[in-house]
Every structure is written in structure tokens, then in C-alpha cells.
Amino acid sequence: MNKPIFDVTRFDIEQEIMEIGSFVNILKQYADAIYDGQYVSTSEDDIHTTLHGFANLLDSHLDRMMESHCKHYCLNQYSENVFDDK
């Protein structure tokens, strides 16, 4: 069995979920700034690139949350192999 270096607790998973809530607020502020004219971009490409950057950040966070989930519930590479011939 591959044990993780650090145990993942319920607190760790809750913290990762709360971080998404903070990121939602950042996205809303960005959208409001664009809508209100506070953020004036020189091109639509700037906004497109920014939104893709946000998507990449969320993808990265999703990967971290899935890793924590697998560690906490001993799934995938963290599961005990009951068919191991040791």
C-alpha cells in the first residue's frame, strides 16, 4: 500500500472547498469590474486570456481536491492492494 506522506483530514478537504468560494468571489469582482467599465481592456483577447487563466487555476485546484479525496478515502494509488502476494 502506498501511504501518503501526510494524512488528509476532513479539515483539509473543507479548506479546499472554502478556497473555491473565495475564488468565486474573485471571479464575480472581475465580472463586475468589466460590466461597470472599471476594467477597460485594450482587446477582447485580454479578457479571453484572463478567463482561460482562471479556468487553469480551477483545473489545478480540482486536481488537488481529487488527490486529497483519494488520500482521505484510500483510493487509487493509496488503496491497499488485497491481491498483493507479499
Contact map, one row per residue, 1 for C-alpha under 8 A:
11100000000000000000000000000000000000000000000000000000000000000000000000001111100000
11110000000000000000000000000000000000000000000000000000000000000000000000001111000000
11111000000000000000000000000000000000000000000000000000000000000000000000000100000000
01111110000000000000000000000000000000000000000000000000000000000000001000000100000000
00111110000000000000000000000000000000000000000000000000000000000000000000000000000000
00011111000000000000000000000000000000000000000000000000000000000000000000000000000000
00011111100000000000000000000000000000000000000000000000000000000000001100000000000000
00000111110110000000000000000000000000000000000000000000000000000001001100000000000000
00000011111110000000000000000000000000000000000000000000000000000000000100000000000000
00000001111111000000000000000000000000000000000000000000000000000000000100000000000000
00000000111111100000000000000000000000000000000000000000000000000000000000000000000000
00000001111111110000000000000000000000000000000000000000000000000001000000000000000000
00000001111111111000000000000000000000000000000000000000000000001001100000000000000000
00000000011111111100000000000000000000000000000000000000000000000000000000000000000000
00000000001111111110000000000000000000000000000000000000000000000000000000000000000000
00000000000111111111000000000000000000000000000000000000000010001000000000000000000000
00000000000011111111100000000000000000000000000000000000000000000000000000000000000000
00000000000001111111110000000000000000000000000000000000000000000000000000000000000000
00000000000000111111111000000000000000000000000000000000000000000000000000000000000000
00000000000000011111111100000000000000000000000000000000000000000000000000000000000000
00000000000000001111111110000000000000000000000000000000000000000000000000000000000000
00000000000000000111111111000000000000000000000000000000000000000000000000000000000000
00000000000000000011111111100000000000000000000000000000000000000000000000000000000000
00000000000000000001111111110000000000000000000000000000000000000000000000000000000000
00000000000000000000111111111000000000000000000000000000000000000000000000000000000000
00000000000000000000011111111100000000000000000000000000000000000000000000000000000000
00000000000000000000001111111110000000000000000000000000000000000000000000000000000000
00000000000000000000000111111111000000000000000000000000000000000000000000000000000000
00000000000000000000000011111111100000000000000000000000000000000000000000000000000000
00000000000000000000000001111111110000000000000000000000000000000000000000000000000000
00000000000000000000000000111111111000000000000000000000000000000000000000000000000000
00000000000000000000000000011111111100000000000000000000000000000000000000000000000000
00000000000000000000000000001111111111100000000000000000000000000000000000000000000000
00000000000000000000000000000111111111110000000000000000000000000000000000000000000000
00000000000000000000000000000011111111000000000000000000000000000000000000000000000000
00000000000000000000000000000001111111100000000000000000000000000000000000000000000000
00000000000000000000000000000000111111110000000000000000000000000000000000000000000000
00000000000000000000000000000000111111110000000000000000000000000000000000000000000000
00000000000000000000000000000000110111111000000000000000000000000000000000000000000000
00000000000000000000000000000000010011111100000000000000000000000000000000000000000000
00000000000000000000000000000000000000111111011000000000000000000000000000000000000000
00000000000000000000000000000000000000011111010000000000000000000000000000000000000000
00000000000000000000000000000000000000001111111000000000000000000000000000000000000000
00000000000000000000000000000000000000001111111100000000000000000000000000000000000000
00000000000000000000000000000000000000000011111110000000000000000000000000000000000000
00000000000000000000000000000000000000001111111111000000000000000000000000000000000000
00000000000000000000000000000000000000001011111111100000000000000000000000000000000000
00000000000000000000000000000000000000000001111111110000000000000000000000000000000000
00000000000000000000000000000000000000000000111111111000000000000000000000000000000000
00000000000000000000000000000000000000000000011111111100000000000000000000000000000000
00000000000000000000000000000000000000000000001111111110000000000000000000000000000000
00000000000000000000000000000000000000000000000111111111000000000000000000000000000000
00000000000000000000000000000000000000000000000011111111100000000000000000000000000000
00000000000000000000000000000000000000000000000001111111110000000000000000000000000000
00000000000000000000000000000000000000000000000000111111111000000000000000000000000000
00000000000000000000000000000000000000000000000000011111111100000000000000000000000000
00000000000000000000000000000000000000000000000000001111111110000000000000000000000000
00000000000000000000000000000000000000000000000000000111111111000000000000000000000000
00000000000000000000000000000000000000000000000000000011111111100000000000000000000000
00000000000000000000000000000000000000000000000000000001111111110000000000000000000000
00000000000000010000000000000000000000000000000000000000111111111000000000000000000000
00000000000000000000000000000000000000000000000000000000011111111100000000000000000000
00000000000000000000000000000000000000000000000000000000001111111110000000000000000000
00000000000000000000000000000000000000000000000000000000000111111111000000000000000000
00000000000010010000000000000000000000000000000000000000000011111111100000000000000000
00000000000000000000000000000000000000000000000000000000000001111111110000000000000000
00000000000000000000000000000000000000000000000000000000000000111111111000000000000000
00000001000110000000000000000000000000000000000000000000000000011111111100000000000000
00000000000010000000000000000000000000000000000000000000000000001111111110100000000000
00000000000000000000000000000000000000000000000000000000000000000111111111110100000000
00010011000000000000000000000000000000000000000000000000000000000011111111100100000000
00000011110000000000000000000000000000000000000000000000000000000001111111100000000000
00000000000000000000000000000000000000000000000000000000000000000000111111100000000000
00000000000000000000000000000000000000000000000000000000000000000000011111111111000000
00000000000000000000000000000000000000000000000000000000000000000000111111111110000000
00000000000000000000000000000000000000000000000000000000000000000000010001111110000000
11000000000000000000000000000000000000000000000000000000000000000000000001111110000000
11110000000000000000000000000000000000000000000000000000000000000000011001111111000000
11000000000000000000000000000000000000000000000000000000000000000000000001111111100000
11000000000000000000000000000000000000000000000000000000000000000000000001000111110000
10000000000000000000000000000000000000000000000000000000000000000000000000000011111100
00000000000000000000000000000000000000000000000000000000000000000000000000000001111100
00000000000000000000000000000000000000000000000000000000000000000000000000000000111110
00000000000000000000000000000000000000000000000000000000000000000000000000000000111111
00000000000000000000000000000000000000000000000000000000000000000000000000000000001111
00000000000000000000000000000000000000000000000000000000000000000000000000000000000111
